[in-house]
Amino acid sequence: MSLQAYLPFLVLALLMTVVALIWAVGFDARDLALMVCLIFPVLAGVVSLAVNRMALENLGGQSEDRLSDLEQALISLSHMNAQLIALVFAWGGAAMLGSYTLTRLWWWHSWQYGLGMLAVGIGVWFYASLLNRDGSMLRTKGVLNATAWMSLCQGIGAIVGLVFLAMSGKIEAGRADWVANIIFMTGGSGIACLSLVAAFTHWRAGRVGPAPLIGA
C-alpha cells in the first residue's frame, strides 16, 4: 500500500489532534496536551516505517530488465518521504498558531515559529509535487543524493536541537511557552525519525535494486 492510501487518514489525524490540543491548552491540561501532541508524530513515524519497508521489499523483487520501473520506484519513495515530512512541519505550525491564537495563552514568538513551520511544510510539499512531475529536473541522481544528505543533516540537527531543549530546562519552566516546547519536542522527534528513515531508505534502495540508481 502506498502513502496515498494513508493520506486522508493522516490529514484527518492532523486536524483532530490540533483541535484536541487547542481544547487541552484552553483548560491548561498540560499532561493531556503532551499526550495529544505525541499522536500525530508517532502516527507519521509508523506510516513512514511501513511505506519505506514495503518500498524496499518491492525494489528487491525488481528484475534486470525493469530498470525504468526501478528508477520510478526510487523517485516515488523520495516523493512519499517528502510528503510525510511536510505534513509534520504543517502539523507543528498549525498546532503552534492554534494554541496561541484560539486560547487565552499568549507567547510573542508563537507566530514566528508557527508561520515558519508552515512555510517549511509548504515548501517541502511543493518540492514533492515537483518531484512527482514527469520530466522534472529534480528527477536526477545528483538532486536525489543531495536531498538524502539534506535529510540526514536535518535529522541530526533535529536531534541536537532536542537535546539542547531537554538540557535547557525550559520544558519544566512553566512559562507561557510550555505548549511551544511540547510541540518542539514531539514534532522535532517526528522530523528526526522521518528524516533519518528517508536518508537510510534512499541509500539502501540503491543497493537493493539490480542496477543502483543512487551512487555512494
DRENVO-462244 format. One record per atom (N, C-alpha, C, O): atom name; x, y, z; residue in three letters. Coordinates in steps of 0.05 Angstrom, whole numbers. Example, Ala and Ser with C-alpha at 12.3 -4.5 7.8 and 13.67 -1.06 7.14 Angstrom:
BEGIN
> name xx yy zz resn
> N 264 -114 156 ala .
> CA 246 -90 156 ala .
> C 264 -66 156 ala .
> O 285 -66 169 ala .
> N 257 -45 142 ser .
> CA 273 -21 143 ser .
> C 258 1 157 ser .
> O 268 23 161 ser .
***
This chain:
BEGIN
> name xx yy zz resn
> N 17 -24 0 met .
> CA 0 0 0 met .
> C 18 25 0 met .
> O 37 27 16 met .
> N 12 44 -17 ser .
> CA 27 68 -19 ser .
> C 18 89 1 ser .
> O -2 85 14 ser .
> N 33 111 3 leu .
> CA 27 132 21 leu .
> C 0 145 14 leu .
> O -15 153 32 leu .
> N -7 146 -11 gln .
> CA -32 159 -20 gln .
> C -56 146 -6 gln .
> O -76 160 -1 gln .
> N -55 121 1 ala .
> CA -77 108 14 ala .
> C -80 117 43 ala .
> O -101 117 55 ala .
> N -57 126 55 tyr .
> CA -57 135 83 tyr .
> C -63 165 85 tyr .
> O -71 174 107 tyr .
> N -59 180 64 leu .
> CA -61 209 66 leu .
> C -87 219 78 leu .
> O -86 237 95 leu .
> N -111 210 69 pro .
> CA -135 220 81 pro .
> C -136 216 112 pro .
> O -145 234 126 pro .
> N -126 193 121 phe .
> CA -126 188 150 phe .
> C -106 206 164 phe .
> O -110 215 187 phe .
> N -83 211 151 leu .
> CA -63 228 163 leu .
> C -73 257 165 leu .
> O -69 270 186 leu .
> N -86 267 144 val .
> CA -97 294 145 val .
> C -118 296 166 val .
> O -119 316 181 val .
> N -135 276 169 leu .
> CA -156 276 189 leu .
> C -144 276 217 leu .
> O -153 290 235 leu .
> N -123 260 221 ala .
> CA -110 259 247 ala .
> C -96 285 253 ala .
> O -96 294 276 ala .
> N -85 298 233 leu .
> CA -72 324 236 leu .
> C -93 344 247 leu .
> O -88 358 267 leu .
> N -116 346 234 leu .
> CA -136 365 242 leu .
> C -147 359 270 leu .
> O -151 377 286 leu .
> N -153 333 275 met .
> CA -164 326 301 met .
> C -145 331 324 met .
> O -154 339 345 met .
> N -119 325 320 thr .
> CA -100 329 342 thr .
> C -96 359 347 thr .
> O -92 367 370 thr .
> N -96 375 326 val .
> CA -94 404 330 val .
> C -118 415 346 val .
> O -115 431 364 val .
> N -142 406 339 val .
> CA -166 415 353 val .
> C -165 405 382 val .
> O -171 421 400 val .
> N -157 380 386 ala .
> CA -155 370 413 ala .
> C -134 385 430 ala .
> O -138 389 454 ala .
> N -112 392 417 leu .
> CA -91 407 431 leu .
> C -101 434 440 leu .
> O -97 443 462 leu .
> N -116 448 422 ile .
> CA -127 474 428 ile .
> C -146 472 452 ile .
> O -146 489 470 ile .
> N -162 451 453 trp .
> CA -180 446 475 trp .
> C -165 442 501 trp .
> O -172 453 521 trp .
> N -144 425 500 ala .
> CA -128 420 524 ala .
> C -114 445 534 ala .
> O -113 449 558 ala .
> N -103 461 516 val .
> CA -90 485 524 val .
> C -110 505 537 val .
> O -103 519 556 val .
> N -134 505 526 gly .
> CA -154 523 537 gly .
> C -161 517 566 gly .
> O -168 535 581 gly .
> N -158 491 574 phe .
> CA -163 483 601 phe .
> C -137 479 617 phe .
> O -138 469 640 phe .
> N -115 488 606 asp .
> CA -89 486 618 asp .
> C -82 457 627 asp .
> O -70 452 647 asp .
> N -92 438 611 ala .
> CA -87 410 616 ala .
> C -61 401 603 ala .
> O -61 392 580 ala .
> N -39 405 616 arg .
> CA -12 402 604 arg .
> C -6 373 598 arg .
> O 6 367 577 arg .
> N -13 355 616 asp .
> CA -8 326 611 asp .
> C -24 317 587 asp .
> O -13 301 570 asp .
> N -48 326 585 leu .
> CA -65 318 562 leu .
> C -54 330 536 leu .
> O -54 317 515 leu .
> N -44 355 538 ala .
> CA -32 368 514 ala .
> C -8 352 505 ala .
> O -4 349 481 ala .
> N 8 342 523 leu .
> CA 31 326 516 leu .
> C 23 300 502 leu .
> O 34 293 481 leu .
> N 3 287 513 met .
> CA -7 262 500 met .
> C -18 267 473 met .
> O -14 251 454 met .
> N -33 288 470 val .
> CA -45 295 444 val .
> C -23 301 423 val .
> O -24 292 400 val .
> N -2 315 432 cys .
> CA 20 323 414 cys .
> C 36 299 405 cys .
> O 51 300 385 cys .
> N 35 277 420 leu .
> CA 50 253 413 leu .
> C 37 238 390 leu .
> O 50 223 375 leu .
> N 10 241 387 ile .
> CA -5 224 369 ile .
> C 4 227 340 ile .
> O 11 207 327 ile .
> N 4 251 330 phe .
> CA 9 254 301 phe .
> C 38 248 293 phe .
> O 42 233 274 phe .
> N 58 258 308 pro .
> CA 86 250 300 pro .
> C 90 220 302 pro .
> O 104 209 284 pro .
> N 79 207 322 val .
> CA 82 178 324 val .
> C 68 164 301 val .
> O 79 145 289 val .
> N 44 173 294 leu .
> CA 29 161 272 leu .
> C 44 165 246 leu .
> O 46 146 230 leu .
> N 55 189 241 ala .
> CA 71 194 217 ala .
> C 96 176 216 ala .
> O 103 166 195 ala .
> N 108 171 239 gly .
> CA 131 154 240 gly .
> C 125 125 234 gly .
> O 140 111 220 gly .
> N 102 115 244 val .
> CA 93 88 238 val .
> C 87 84 209 val .
> O 95 64 197 val .
> N 73 104 197 val .
> CA 67 103 168 val .
> C 93 104 152 val .
> O 96 89 132 val .
> N 112 120 161 ser .
> CA 137 122 146 ser .
> C 152 95 146 ser .
> O 161 87 125 ser .
> N 154 83 169 leu .
> CA 167 57 170 leu .
> C 153 36 153 leu .
> O 166 20 140 leu .
> N 126 37 152 ala .
> CA 111 18 137 ala .
> C 115 21 107 ala .
> O 121 2 93 ala .
> N 112 46 97 val .
> CA 114 50 68 val .
> C 143 47 58 val .
> O 148 38 36 val .
> N 163 55 75 asn .
> CA 190 52 66 asn .
> C 199 22 66 asn .
> O 213 14 48 asn .
> N 190 7 86 arg .
> CA 196 -21 86 arg .
> C 184 -35 62 arg .
> O 196 -52 49 arg .
> N 159 -28 56 met .
> CA 145 -40 34 met .
> C 159 -33 7 met .
> O 161 -50 -11 met .
> N 168 -8 5 ala .
> CA 182 1 -19 ala .
> C 208 -15 -23 ala .
> O 214 -23 -45 ala .
> N 222 -19 -1 leu .
> CA 247 -35 -4 leu .
> C 242 -63 -12 leu .
> O 257 -75 -28 leu .
> N 221 -75 -1 glu .
> CA 214 -103 -9 glu .
> C 207 -104 -38 glu .
> O 214 -123 -52 glu .
> N 192 -84 -48 asn .
> CA 185 -84 -76 asn .
> C 209 -80 -94 asn .
> O 211 -92 -115 asn .
> N 228 -63 -85 leu .
> CA 252 -59 -101 leu .
> C 268 -85 -103 leu .
> O 280 -90 -124 leu .
> N 269 -100 -81 gly .
> CA 284 -124 -81 gly .
> C 273 -145 -101 gly .
> O 288 -163 -109 gly .
> N 248 -141 -109 gly .
> CA 237 -160 -128 gly .
> C 239 -152 -157 gly .
> O 229 -166 -175 gly .
> N 252 -129 -162 gln .
> CA 254 -120 -190 gln .
> C 275 -137 -205 gln .
> O 294 -147 -193 gln .
> N 270 -140 -231 ser .
> CA 288 -156 -247 ser .
> C 306 -138 -264 ser .
> O 301 -114 -266 ser .
> N 325 -150 -277 glu .
> CA 345 -135 -292 glu .
> C 333 -119 -315 glu .
> O 344 -98 -322 glu .
> N 312 -129 -326 asp .
> CA 301 -115 -350 asp .
> C 279 -95 -343 asp .
> O 264 -87 -360 asp .
> N 278 -87 -318 arg .
> CA 257 -67 -310 arg .
> C 270 -44 -296 arg .
> O 261 -35 -275 arg .
> N 292 -33 -307 leu .
> CA 306 -11 -295 leu .
> C 290 14 -293 leu .
> O 292 29 -274 leu .
> N 273 19 -314 ser .
> CA 256 43 -313 ser .
> C 237 42 -290 ser .
> O 231 62 -277 ser .
> N 226 18 -284 asp .
> CA 208 15 -261 asp .
> C 223 19 -235 asp .
> O 212 31 -216 asp .
> N 248 10 -234 leu .
> CA 264 14 -210 leu .
> C 269 43 -205 leu .
> O 266 53 -182 leu .
> N 276 58 -225 glu .
> CA 281 87 -222 glu .
> C 256 101 -213 glu .
> O 257 119 -196 glu .
> N 233 94 -225 gln .
> CA 208 107 -218 gln .
> C 201 101 -189 gln .
> O 191 118 -174 gln .
> N 207 76 -180 ala .
> CA 202 69 -152 ala .
> C 219 86 -133 ala .
> O 209 94 -112 ala .
> N 244 90 -140 leu .
> CA 261 106 -123 leu .
> C 252 135 -121 leu .
> O 253 148 -100 leu .
> N 243 146 -143 ile .
> CA 232 173 -144 ile .
> C 207 175 -127 ile .
> O 203 194 -112 ile .
> N 190 155 -130 ser .
> CA 165 155 -114 ser .
> C 171 153 -85 ser .
> O 156 164 -68 ser .
> N 192 139 -78 leu .
> CA 200 136 -50 leu .
> C 208 163 -38 leu .
> O 199 170 -16 leu .
> N 224 178 -53 ser .
> CA 231 205 -44 ser .
> C 207 223 -42 ser .
> O 205 240 -24 ser .
> N 189 220 -61 his .
> CA 164 236 -61 his .
> C 148 231 -36 his .
> O 138 249 -23 his .
> N 145 205 -28 met .
> CA 129 198 -5 met .
> C 142 209 21 met .
> O 128 219 38 met .
> N 168 206 23 asn .
> CA 182 215 47 asn .
> C 180 246 50 asn .
> O 177 256 73 asn .
> N 182 260 28 ala .
> CA 179 289 29 ala .
> C 152 297 38 ala .
> O 149 316 53 ala .
> N 131 283 29 gln .
> CA 104 289 37 gln .
> C 100 285 67 gln .
> O 87 301 80 gln .
> N 111 264 78 leu .
> CA 108 258 106 leu .
> C 122 280 123 leu .
> O 111 289 143 leu .
> N 146 288 115 ile .
> CA 160 309 129 ile .
> C 144 335 127 ile .
> O 143 350 147 ile .
> N 133 341 104 ala .
> CA 117 365 101 ala .
> C 93 365 119 ala .
> O 87 386 131 ala .
> N 80 343 122 leu .
> CA 57 341 140 leu .
> C 63 346 169 leu .
> O 48 359 183 leu .
> N 86 336 178 val .
> CA 94 340 206 val .
> C 101 370 211 val .
> O 94 381 231 val .
> N 115 382 192 phe .
> CA 120 411 194 phe .
> C 94 427 195 phe .
> O 91 445 211 phe .
> N 75 419 177 ala .
> CA 49 433 176 ala .
> C 34 429 202 ala .
> O 22 448 213 ala .
> N 35 405 213 trp .
> CA 22 400 239 trp .
> C 34 418 261 trp .
> O 19 429 276 trp .
> N 60 420 262 gly .
> CA 73 436 282 gly .
> C 65 465 280 gly .
> O 59 479 300 gly .
> N 64 476 255 gly .
> CA 56 503 251 gly .
> C 27 508 259 gly .
> O 21 528 272 gly .
> N 9 490 251 ala .
> CA -19 493 257 ala .
> C -24 491 287 ala .
> O -40 505 299 ala .
> N -10 472 300 ala .
> CA -12 469 329 ala .
> C -3 493 344 ala .
> O -15 502 363 ala .
> N 19 505 335 met .
> CA 31 528 348 met .
> C 12 552 345 met .
> O 5 565 365 met .
> N 3 558 320 leu .
> CA -14 581 316 leu .
> C -41 578 329 leu .
> O -52 597 341 leu .
> N -52 554 328 gly .
> CA -78 549 340 gly .
> C -77 552 370 gly .
> O -96 563 382 gly .
> N -56 541 383 ser .
> CA -54 542 412 ser .
> C -51 570 423 ser .
> O -61 576 445 ser .
> N -38 588 408 tyr .
> CA -33 614 418 tyr .
> C -51 636 406 tyr .
> O -49 660 414 tyr .
> N -69 629 388 thr .
> CA -88 649 378 thr .
> C -117 643 385 thr .
> O -133 661 386 thr .
> N -123 618 390 leu .
> CA -150 610 396 leu .
> C -155 604 426 leu .
> O -176 594 434 leu .
> N -134 610 442 thr .
> CA -137 607 472 thr .
> C -127 633 485 thr .
> O -118 651 471 thr .
> N -130 634 511 arg .
> CA -121 658 526 arg .
> C -90 658 529 arg .
> O -79 679 536 arg .
> N -78 636 524 leu .
> CA -49 635 526 leu .
> C -35 650 504 leu .
> O -44 649 481 leu .
> N -14 665 511 trp .
> CA 0 681 490 trp .
> C 30 680 494 trp .
> O 40 682 517 trp .
> N 44 676 472 trp .
> CA 73 677 472 trp .
> C 81 692 447 trp .
> O 73 686 425 trp .
> N 98 712 451 trp .
> CA 105 731 430 trp .
> C 116 717 405 trp .
> O 110 726 383 trp .
> N 133 697 409 his .
> CA 146 684 386 his .
> C 130 662 373 his .
> O 139 650 354 his .
> N 105 658 382 ser .
> CA 89 636 371 ser .
> C 83 640 342 ser .
> O 85 621 326 ser .
> N 77 664 334 trp .
> CA 70 668 305 trp .
> C 95 665 288 trp .
> O 92 656 265 trp .
> N 119 672 298 gln .
> CA 143 668 282 gln .
> C 149 639 277 gln .
> O 153 631 254 gln .
> N 149 623 298 tyr .
> CA 154 595 295 tyr .
> C 131 581 281 tyr .
> O 136 563 264 tyr .
> N 106 589 286 gly .
> CA 84 576 273 gly .
> C 84 581 243 gly .
> O 81 562 228 gly .
> N 87 606 235 leu .
> CA 88 612 207 leu .
> C 113 600 194 leu .
> O 112 591 170 leu .
> N 135 599 209 gly .
> CA 159 587 198 gly .
> C 156 558 192 gly .
> O 165 548 171 gly .
> N 144 543 210 met .
> CA 139 514 206 met .
> C 120 510 183 met .
> O 123 491 167 met .
> N 99 526 181 leu .
> CA 80 524 159 leu .
> C 94 529 133 leu .
> O 89 515 113 leu .
> N 111 549 132 ala .
> CA 126 556 107 ala .
> C 144 533 99 ala .
> O 145 526 75 ala .
> N 158 521 118 val .
> CA 175 498 111 val .
> C 158 475 101 val .
> O 166 462 82 val .
> N 136 469 114 gly .
> CA 118 448 106 gly .
> C 108 452 78 gly .
> O 108 433 62 gly .
> N 100 477 71 ile .
> CA 90 483 44 ile .
> C 113 480 24 ile .
> O 109 469 2 ile .
> N 136 489 31 gly .
> CA 159 487 13 gly .
> C 167 458 7 gly .
> O 172 451 -16 gly .
> N 167 441 28 val .
> CA 174 413 24 val .
> C 152 399 7 val .
> O 158 382 -10 val .
> N 127 406 12 trp .
> CA 105 394 -3 trp .
> C 107 402 -33 trp .
> O 102 387 -51 trp .
> N 114 428 -37 phe .
> CA 118 437 -64 phe .
> C 140 422 -78 phe .
> O 138 415 -102 phe .
> N 162 418 -64 tyr .
> CA 184 402 -75 tyr .
> C 175 374 -82 tyr .
> O 181 363 -104 tyr .
> N 159 362 -64 ala .
> CA 148 335 -70 ala .
> C 131 335 -95 ala .
> O 131 316 -111 ala .
> N 115 356 -98 ser .
> CA 97 358 -122 ser .
> C 114 361 -147 ser .
> O 107 348 -168 ser .
> N 135 377 -147 leu .
> CA 152 379 -170 leu .
> C 166 353 -176 leu .
> O 169 346 -200 leu .
> N 174 339 -156 leu .
> CA 188 313 -159 leu .
> C 170 293 -173 leu .
> O 179 275 -186 leu .
> N 144 296 -168 asn .
> CA 125 277 -179 asn .
> C 117 282 -208 asn .
> O 102 266 -220 asn .
> N 127 304 -219 arg .
> CA 121 311 -247 arg .
> C 140 298 -267 arg .
> O 164 298 -262 arg .
> N 129 287 -288 asp .
> CA 146 275 -309 asp .
> C 164 297 -321 asp .
> O 155 319 -327 asp .
> N 189 290 -325 gly .
> CA 208 309 -338 gly .
> C 219 330 -319 gly .
> O 233 348 -328 gly .
> N 213 328 -293 ser .
> CA 223 347 -274 ser .
> C 253 346 -272 ser .
> O 265 324 -272 ser .
> N 266 369 -269 met .
> CA 296 370 -266 met .
> C 304 358 -239 met .
> O 328 353 -235 met .
> N 285 355 -221 leu .
> CA 292 344 -195 leu .
> C 296 314 -196 leu .
> O 307 302 -177 leu .
> N 288 301 -218 arg .
> CA 290 272 -220 arg .
> C 317 264 -231 arg .
> O 319 250 -251 arg .
> N 338 273 -218 thr .
> CA 365 266 -226 thr .
> C 380 254 -202 thr .
> O 373 257 -179 thr .
> N 400 239 -209 lys .
> CA 416 225 -188 lys .
> C 428 246 -169 lys .
> O 428 241 -145 lys .
> N 438 268 -180 gly .
> CA 451 288 -163 gly .
> C 431 301 -143 gly .
> O 438 304 -120 gly .
> N 408 308 -152 val .
> CA 388 321 -135 val .
> C 378 301 -114 val .
> O 375 309 -90 val .
> N 373 277 -122 leu .
> CA 363 257 -102 leu .
> C 385 251 -81 leu .
> O 378 248 -58 leu .
> N 410 250 -89 asn .
> CA 431 246 -70 asn .
> C 433 270 -51 asn .
> O 436 266 -27 asn .
> N 431 294 -62 ala .
> CA 433 318 -45 ala .
> C 410 319 -26 ala .
> O 413 327 -3 ala .
> N 386 311 -35 thr .
> CA 363 311 -17 thr .
> C 367 291 6 thr .
> O 359 296 29 thr .
> N 379 268 0 ala .
> CA 384 248 21 ala .
> C 403 259 42 ala .
> O 399 256 66 ala .
> N 424 273 32 trp .
> CA 443 285 51 trp .
> C 430 307 68 trp .
> O 435 310 92 trp .
> N 412 322 55 met .
> CA 398 343 70 met .
> C 379 331 91 met .
> O 376 341 113 met .
> N 367 308 84 ser .
> CA 350 294 103 ser .
> C 366 284 127 ser .
> O 358 286 150 ser .
> N 390 274 121 leu .
> CA 408 264 142 leu .
> C 416 287 161 leu .
> O 414 285 185 leu .
> N 424 310 149 cys .
> CA 431 333 165 cys .
> C 408 344 181 cys .
> O 411 352 204 cys .
> N 384 344 169 gln .
> CA 360 353 183 gln .
> C 354 335 207 gln .
> O 348 345 228 gln .
> N 357 309 203 gly .
> CA 352 291 225 gly .
> C 372 295 248 gly .
> O 364 295 271 gly .
> N 397 298 241 ile .
> CA 418 302 261 ile .
> C 413 329 275 ile .
> O 415 331 299 ile .
> N 407 349 259 gly .
> CA 402 376 271 gly .
> C 378 375 290 gly .
> O 379 388 311 gly .
> N 357 360 282 ala .
> CA 334 358 300 ala .
> C 341 345 326 ala .
> O 332 353 348 ala .
> N 357 324 325 ile .
> CA 366 310 349 ile .
> C 382 329 367 ile .
> O 378 330 391 ile .
> N 400 344 355 val .
> CA 416 363 371 val .
> C 398 384 384 val .
> O 402 391 407 val .
> N 379 394 369 gly .
> CA 360 414 380 gly .
> C 344 402 403 gly .
> O 339 416 423 gly .
> N 336 377 401 leu .
> CA 320 364 422 leu .
> C 337 361 447 leu .
> O 327 365 469 leu .
> N 362 353 444 val .
> CA 380 351 467 val .
> C 384 378 480 val .
> O 383 379 505 val .
> N 388 398 465 phe .
> CA 392 425 476 phe .
> C 367 434 491 phe .
> O 369 445 513 phe .
> N 343 429 479 leu .
> CA 318 437 492 leu .
> C 314 422 519 leu .
> O 306 434 539 leu .
> N 321 396 518 ala .
> CA 317 380 542 ala .
> C 336 389 564 ala .
> O 329 389 588 ala .
> N 361 397 557 met .
> CA 381 405 577 met .
> C 377 434 586 met .
> O 387 442 607 met .
> N 361 450 571 ser .
> CA 358 478 578 ser .
> C 339 482 602 ser .
> O 340 503 615 ser .
> N 322 462 608 gly .
> CA 304 464 630 gly .
> C 279 480 624 gly .
> O 262 485 641 gly .
> N 275 488 598 lys .
> CA 252 504 591 lys .
> C 226 488 592 lys .
> O 205 500 596 lys .
> N 228 462 589 ile .
> CA 203 446 588 ile .
> C 190 447 616 ile .
> O 165 447 618 ile .
> N 206 447 637 glu .
> CA 195 447 664 glu .
> C 192 475 676 glu .
> O 184 479 698 glu .
> N 199 496 660 ala .
> CA 199 523 670 ala .
> C 171 534 676 ala .
> O 169 551 693 ala .
> N 151 524 663 gly .
> CA 124 532 669 gly .
> C 116 559 658 gly .
> O 97 572 667 gly .
> N 131 569 639 arg .
> CA 125 595 627 arg .
> C 105 592 605 arg .
> O 95 571 599 arg .
> N 98 615 592 ala .
> CA 78 615 571 ala .
> C 86 598 547 ala .
> O 68 591 531 ala .
> N 111 592 544 asp .
> CA 120 577 521 asp .
> C 119 547 526 asp .
> O 131 532 511 asp .
> N 105 538 546 trp .
> CA 104 509 552 trp .
> C 92 493 529 trp .
> O 101 471 523 trp .
> N 71 504 516 val .
> CA 59 490 494 val .
> C 79 488 471 val .
> O 82 467 458 val .
> N 93 510 465 ala .
> CA 112 511 444 ala .
> C 134 490 448 ala .
> O 143 476 429 ala .
> N 143 487 473 asn .
> CA 164 468 479 asn .
> C 155 439 475 asn .
> O 170 422 466 asn .
> N 129 434 482 ile .
> CA 118 407 477 ile .
> C 117 402 447 ile .
> O 124 380 437 ile .
> N 108 422 431 ile .
> CA 107 419 402 ile .
> C 135 415 391 ile .
> O 138 398 373 ile .
> N 154 430 401 phe .
> CA 182 427 391 phe .
> C 192 399 397 phe .
> O 205 386 379 phe .
> N 187 389 421 met .
> CA 197 362 429 met .
> C 184 340 412 met .
> O 198 323 401 met .
> N 158 340 410 thr .
> CA 144 319 396 thr .
> C 147 321 366 thr .
> O 153 302 352 thr .
> N 143 345 356 gly .
> CA 146 349 327 gly .
> C 175 345 318 gly .
> O 180 334 297 gly .
> N 194 355 334 gly .
> CA 222 351 328 gly .
> C 230 322 327 gly .
> O 246 313 311 gly .
> N 219 307 346 ser .
> CA 225 278 346 ser .
> C 214 265 321 ser .
> O 227 247 309 ser .
> N 190 273 313 gly .
> CA 179 262 288 gly .
> C 195 269 264 gly .
> O 200 252 247 gly .
> N 205 294 262 ile .
> CA 221 303 239 ile .
> C 247 287 239 ile .
> O 257 279 218 ile .
> N 259 283 263 ala .
> CA 284 268 264 ala .
> C 280 240 254 ala .
> O 297 230 238 ala .
> N 259 227 263 cys .
> CA 254 200 254 cys .
> C 249 198 224 cys .
> O 261 182 211 cys .
> N 231 215 214 leu .
> CA 225 214 185 leu .
> C 249 221 168 leu .
> O 253 208 147 leu .
> N 265 240 177 ser .
> CA 289 248 161 ser .
> C 309 225 160 ser .
> O 321 220 138 ser .
> N 315 213 182 leu .
> CA 334 191 183 leu .
> C 325 167 167 leu .
> O 340 154 154 leu .
> N 299 161 170 val .
> CA 288 138 154 val .
> C 290 144 124 val .
> O 296 126 108 val .
> N 283 169 116 ala .
> CA 285 176 88 ala .
> C 313 173 77 ala .
> O 317 163 55 ala .
> N 333 183 93 ala .
> CA 361 181 84 ala .
> C 370 152 82 ala .
> O 382 144 63 ala .
> N 363 136 103 phe .
> CA 372 108 103 phe .
> C 359 93 80 phe .
> O 373 78 66 phe .
> N 333 97 75 thr .
> CA 319 83 54 thr .
> C 330 90 27 thr .
> O 332 73 9 thr .
> N 337 116 23 his .
> CA 348 125 -2 his .
> C 373 110 -9 his .
> O 376 99 -31 his .
> N 392 108 10 trp .
> CA 417 94 4 trp .
> C 414 64 3 trp .
> O 427 50 -12 trp .
> N 396 54 20 arg .
> CA 391 25 20 arg .
> C 378 17 -6 arg .
> O 384 -4 -17 arg .
> N 360 33 -17 ala .
> CA 346 27 -42 ala .
> C 366 24 -65 ala .
> O 362 7 -82 ala .
> N 386 40 -65 gly .
> CA 406 39 -86 gly .
> C 422 13 -86 gly .
> O 436 7 -105 gly .
> N 421 -2 -64 arg .
> CA 436 -27 -61 arg .
> C 418 -51 -64 arg .
> O 428 -74 -65 arg .
> N 392 -46 -64 val .
> CA 373 -68 -66 val .
> C 368 -76 -95 val .
> O 366 -99 -102 val .
> N 365 -55 -112 gly .
> CA 358 -60 -140 gly .
> C 380 -73 -156 gly .
> O 403 -73 -146 gly .
> N 374 -83 -179 pro .
> CA 394 -96 -196 pro .
> C 415 -78 -207 pro .
> O 438 -86 -212 pro .
> N 408 -53 -211 ala .
> CA 428 -33 -222 ala .
> C 424 -7 -206 ala .
> O 407 9 -214 ala .
> N 440 -2 -185 pro .
> CA 435 20 -167 pro .
> C 433 47 -182 pro .
> O 450 53 -199 pro .
> N 412 62 -176 leu .
> CA 409 89 -186 leu .
> C 424 109 -169 leu .
> O 435 129 -179 leu .
> N 426 103 -143 ile .
> CA 438 122 -125 ile .
> C 467 115 -120 ile .
> O 474 92 -113 ile .
> N 484 134 -126 gly .
> CA 513 130 -122 gly .
> C 521 132 -93 gly .
> O 506 142 -77 gly .
> N 545 125 -87 ala .
> CA 555 126 -60 ala .
> C 563 155 -54 ala .
> O 572 161 -31 ala .
***
